[in-house]
């Protein structure tokens, strides 16, 4: 039986997250309230050169809408930045029915279900890591990953088979792994931006660096 790229709607792997999901299904019956799948450019898997990896769905964001980073503050900054660098186009309106689409990139999370207080446990991160691996493996032309936050960074490093001690999390760090370069950023959360730990300029600089990497890779291949 083939491995799942994304977990099913009733994924039972994490009891705490399953219980939290069930409670939310009762409280917010019209919401998505299920694992959130990877969002991919309409051009298809073969066109994905950049993968953005977040932490987990927000309770009133992706857990409500069913699309990564859609409906919460982090999505406002992320999608504004993607549009600035031509990685997205259309109108972002904070719901899955808007006209926003991705260009040559995909977006996923290290943990696919919303965790209580936005804090997944180590066990839950580990349980979801096979889905992250399958997501990375599905994109044959993937050349760069942007991880948002330390949990995402650490999960990507482990997914790629490396030790965290050799590749510690730092904002705007760049690590080369075989055919993929990992660029990491502070998470674009409301807390980080309100405290100025992450400014829009700092966030944009990560994408500038990443796109420069992609251009260099293309020039070397050609």
C-alpha positions in Angstrom: 0.0 0.0 0.0 1.5 3.4 -1.0 2.5 5.9 1.7 0.2 8.8 2.1 1.6 12.2 1.0 -0.9 13.9 3.3 -2.7 12.5 6.3 -6.4 11.5 6.0 -9.1 13.6 7.5 -9.5 11.3 10.4 -5.8 10.7 11.0 -5.5 8.9 14.4 -1.7 9.1 15.0 -1.7 11.7 17.7 -4.4 11.1 20.4 -4.1 14.6 21.9 -4.6 16.3 18.5 -7.4 13.9 17.6 -9.2 14.8 20.8 -8.7 18.5 20.2 -9.9 18.1 16.6 -13.1 16.3 17.9 -13.8 19.1 20.3 -13.4 21.8 17.6 -15.6 19.8 15.3 -18.4 20.2 17.8 -17.8 23.8 18.6 -17.1 25.0 15.0 -19.1 22.6 13.0 -18.7 24.6 9.7 -14.9 24.7 9.8 -12.4 22.4 8.1 -11.3 20.9 11.5 -9.0 18.2 10.0 -5.4 17.8 8.9 -4.4 20.6 6.4 -2.9 19.3 3.2 0.0 20.8 1.3 -1.0 23.6 -1.0 0.7 23.4 -4.4 1.0 25.7 -7.4 -1.7 24.9 -10.1 1.2 24.3 -12.5 1.7 20.9 -10.7 4.2 19.1 -8.6 6.9 19.2 -11.3 6.9 23.1 -11.2 7.6 23.3 -7.5 11.1 24.6 -6.9 10.5 26.1 -3.4 8.7 24.6 -0.4 7.7 26.8 2.5 7.3 24.9 5.8 5.4 26.4 8.7 4.7 25.1 12.2 1.1 23.9 12.3 -2.4 25.2 11.4 -3.8 28.0 13.4 -7.0 27.3 15.2 -8.9 30.2 13.6 -6.8 30.2 10.4 -5.9 27.1 8.4 -7.9 24.9 10.8 -10.9 26.9 9.8 -10.2 27.4 6.1 -8.4 24.2 5.2 -5.6 26.1 3.5 -2.1 26.7 5.0 -1.7 30.2 6.5 -5.1 31.3 5.4 -7.2 33.3 7.7 -4.7 34.4 10.3 -2.2 37.2 10.8 0.8 35.0 9.7 -0.9 34.5 6.4 -1.3 38.2 5.9 2.5 38.8 6.0 3.4 35.6 4.2 1.1 36.0 1.2 1.9 39.7 0.9 5.6 38.7 0.7 5.0 35.9 -1.8 3.1 38.3 -4.0 5.9 40.9 -3.8 8.4 38.3 -5.1 6.0 36.9 -7.8 5.6 33.6 -5.9 1.8 34.2 -5.7 -0.7 36.1 -7.7 -4.4 37.0 -7.4 -6.3 38.4 -4.4 -5.6 37.1 -0.9 -8.8 37.6 1.1 -8.2 35.2 4.0 -10.4 32.3 2.8 -10.0 29.4 0.6 -12.4 30.8 -2.0 -10.3 33.8 -3.0 -8.4 34.1 -6.2 -4.9 33.6 -4.8 -2.6 31.0 -6.5 1.0 30.0 -6.0 3.8 30.3 -8.6 6.4 27.5 -8.7 6.1 26.9 -4.9 4.1 24.9 -2.3 3.2 25.5 1.3 2.9 22.9 4.1 3.4 22.5 7.9 5.6 20.4 10.1 2.5 19.3 12.0 -0.7 19.0 9.9 -3.3 19.3 12.7 -4.0 22.3 14.9 -2.4 21.8 18.4 -3.7 23.2 21.6 -2.2 26.6 22.3 -0.3 26.3 19.0 2.3 24.0 20.8 2.8 20.5 19.4 4.7 18.0 21.5 7.9 16.3 20.4 5.9 13.1 19.9 3.4 14.8 17.6 6.1 16.5 15.5 7.8 13.1 15.1 4.5 11.4 14.2 3.9 13.9 11.4 7.5 13.9 10.1 6.8 11.0 7.6 4.3 13.3 5.9 6.8 16.0 5.6 9.3 13.6 4.1 6.7 12.4 1.6 5.9 16.0 0.7 9.6 16.8 0.1 10.1 13.7 -2.0 7.1 14.3 -4.2 8.6 17.4 -5.7 11.3 16.2 -8.2 12.5 19.7 -9.0 12.6 21.0 -5.5 15.7 23.1 -4.9 15.0 25.2 -1.8 13.0 25.1 1.4 12.1 28.0 3.6 11.3 26.9 7.2 9.4 29.3 9.4 10.4 29.0 13.0 12.7 26.6 15.0 10.2 23.7 15.1 9.9 23.7 11.4 13.6 24.1 10.9 14.5 21.3 13.2 11.9 19.0 11.6 13.2 19.7 8.1 16.8 19.0 9.2 15.8 15.7 10.7 13.7 14.8 7.8 16.7 15.3 5.5 18.7 12.9 7.7 21.0 15.4 9.5 21.8 16.3 13.1 20.5 19.5 14.6 23.9 20.1 16.3 25.5 20.6 12.9 22.7 22.8 11.5 21.3 25.0 14.3 18.4 27.3 13.8 19.2 30.9 13.1 17.2 33.6 11.3 18.2 33.9 7.7 20.6 30.9 8.0 21.4 28.9 4.8 22.4 25.3 4.8 23.1 23.1 1.7 21.8 19.5 1.7 22.6 17.5 -1.4 20.3 19.0 -4.0 18.3 21.2 -1.5 19.2 24.5 0.2 17.4 25.2 3.5 16.8 28.8 4.4 15.3 29.5 7.8 13.4 32.5 9.2 11.7 33.5 12.4 8.0 32.5 12.1 5.8 35.3 10.7 3.5 35.2 13.7 1.7 38.2 15.2 3.9 37.9 18.3 7.2 38.0 16.4 6.1 40.9 14.3 4.5 42.9 17.1 7.7 42.6 19.2 9.8 43.4 16.2 11.7 40.2 16.5 10.8 39.8 12.8 10.2 42.9 10.6 8.8 42.8 7.1 12.2 43.8 5.8 13.9 40.9 7.6 11.3 38.5 6.2 11.7 39.8 2.7 15.4 39.4 3.0 15.0 35.7 3.5 13.0 35.4 0.3 15.6 37.6 -1.6 18.3 35.2 -0.5 16.3 32.2 -1.4 15.4 33.4 -4.9 19.1 34.3 -5.4 19.9 30.7 -4.6 17.3 29.4 -7.1 18.7 31.6 -9.8 22.3 30.4 -9.1 21.1 26.7 -9.2 19.4 27.3 -12.6 22.5 29.0 -14.0 24.7 26.1 -12.9 22.3 23.6 -14.5 22.0 25.4 -17.7 
